[in-house]
Amino acid sequence: MAAPASAPADSRSRPAVRDVVFVDGVRTPFGKAGSQGLYAQTRADDLVVKVIRELLRRHPELPAERIDEVAIAATTQIGDQGMTIGRSAALLAGLPKSVPGFAIDRMCAGAMTAVTTVSSGIAFGAYDVAIAGGVEHMGNHPMGEGVDPNPRYVSDKIVDTSALIMGSTAENLHDRYPTLTKERADAYAALSQQRYDAALRAGKITPDLVPVATRSEQGWGLATTDEPPRPGTTVEVLAGLKTPFRPHGRVTPGNAAGLNDGATGCLLADADTAAELGLPVGMRLVGYAFAGVEPEVMGVGPVPATEKALRRAGLTIDDIGLIEINEAFAVQVLAFLEHFGIADDDPRVNPWGGAIACGHPLASSGVRLMTQLSRHFAEHPEVRYGITTMCIGFGMGGTVIWENPNYNAGGEQ
């Protein structure tokens, strides 16, 4: 006879939580959205296919049939970003038909949530190896396409109307924190461009990129570098830009990420499977957290998310030696830094620049942050812990804490 529902399950049916490791990550070059951008005539799902195939090309030690899941995020899940894109892209990439896939959406933190979701499955024992990533073709699918906000948001005053316009939420952050001036935002934006350019020249950006064949009226081309960066950007140049979200405002196209196209992907595994297959280990997952904030100041989301993640991991911000924070807006980064008492130009924060320089194709960006953090870890064995964090549209933040497998306990952080 079956045991009553209240009876405790056999302890043998409850596997121990397993260590989750970040094996490797890649991305396409990021393009500018629009009819003249790199990917104007390239499909979003084909960008994901390039990423999946590149991960397998770089890791021939991984049999494709050992992949247990493909989770791909997109904010606008219609057209070439529809059809349950995780499954669709897996089939198009030539993975065995036995490999399942799904689509996921948490706006800007889509790829981050794809990682945390499949990582939870790996830790629980549901998967051994998974691919997680994201794509956004903002040229094919502008922000807000097909959206139909419930009128009660306004009529019942559930959120401020500015919550629906991301640039307005950034202006609201300037209002709420008067110390976060436009001058500081412009200075941070110029620094992001400078750091990205220095990293590119030092050969640190290109190894993460998979070349993509592109098509235009002129014929076929090959995308090998990011399109958005503006090397040589100065504070003086930024100071003269228009403020599209508010007359005499503080948010400009120069101190915010642009509208971009691109895809990212990474391999995740449990530690024992990685060792069995001979997969490299770039990072070990320590913990993560998501938090909600007032939608009209969504840029402050990384603050409570980071506090929550650190508290659950038994760590403090002083334990964190490297920070990759998404630069949706400079003011949003500054709010995070000011809260934690970190200098605007701290070298631990976005050492290779960020989205203000290279771009922010919404749902894809979380894995770009992770891929870069894993590269930083390889160069900095004195650092034990790092975080990837980002603000999320409609009033959220997400933070993931990672541990450096190269950590040298005898070094200094």
Secondary structure, 3 states (H helix, E strand, C coil): CCCCCCCCCCHHHCCCCCCEEEEEEEECCCEECCCCCCCCCCCHHHHHHHHHHHHHHHCCCCCHHHCCEEEEECCCCCHHHCCCHHHHHHHHCCCCCCCCEEEECCHHHHHHHHHHHHHHHHHHCCCCEEEEEEEEECCCCCCCCCCCCCCHHHHCCCCCHHHHCHHHHHHHHHHHCCCCCHHHHHHHHHHHHHHHHHHHHCCCCHHHECCEEEEECCEEEEECCCCCCCCCCCHHHHHCCCCCCCCCCCCCCCCECCCEEEEEEEEEEEHHHHHHHCCCCCEEEEEEEEEECCHHHHHHCHHHHHHHHHHHHCCCHHHEEEEEECCCEHHHHHHHHHHCCCCCCCCCECCCCCHHHHCCCHHHHHHHHHHHHHHHHHHCCCCCEEEEEEEECCCEEEEEEEECCCCCCCCCC
